[in-house]
Amino acid sequence: MEELLADAEDITSESDWSHHSSPQKPIRSSPEPTIEQQCSSRISRAPGARSRDSGCPVRECPFVGRKLKFHVQSEHLPRIVWDNPQPPIKEEKFGEWTEGRYQLLLFLSRALVGSERVEDLVRWAEEVLSPLVPVQSQILDQSQQQMRSLSRWMRWVDPGQFQLKPINSPSVLIHWRYQVLMGENLEPAQRLEFLHFGHAFMSNLDNVQSSVFPYVLLHSSNARTLAGGSGKEPPREVPRYT
Ligand SMILES: [Zn+2]
């Protein structure tokens, strides 16, 4: 299953996430090491780490491996922002799905920069997060299409080709590299809300296709929770939109 979702973007170099120095610390000041320092030290001390393994940018997450995108999406991002959610969303629900992703950006804008304007979030992300995104990162075709859909939905200018650095559209912020970095800058209660964002929509069987993939068997906390097999409490609904 993981193989099916893996792509070239999962396979990154040893210097992934630690390629450049950040000119500015993340907005949440803390005596803890920066994401960058954590990734670097984790990679260097990981026993048996291979040269192309990448460390997860999330604090206290021990993951080091080649399928970083799959790991980040399944463990640290709300399913509404996965680029290949399983089961897939029905085509006639794409509008609601896209609106939900915009609402997620709006939530992040309020939480991280105290603004109702996603453009302000873009400005902050460009200054603070963009230096942490590896220079060789690319936006794959499927994500390009989803960013185009969001831009059309919001009537934002379509730059033609979306790019991570410099950020040339607010739609770029739905990319997993920015999503995980933004999630890392949230306070714990906000992060919980982030992780459950759009859960009601994404788990409504009226909105999804009957998938050929046994997604409940995925080794993700989200999927385990949805399958009721983790022994934990199911996620509390945090409806943000209808
Ligand atoms: Zn992780």
Boltz pocket constraint, residues with backbone or C-beta under 6 A from the ligand:
constraints:
  - pocket:
      binder: B
      contacts: [[A, 56], [A, 57], [A, 58], [A, 61], [A, 62], [A, 63], [A, 71], [A, 72], [A, 75], [A, 76]]
      max_distance: 6.0
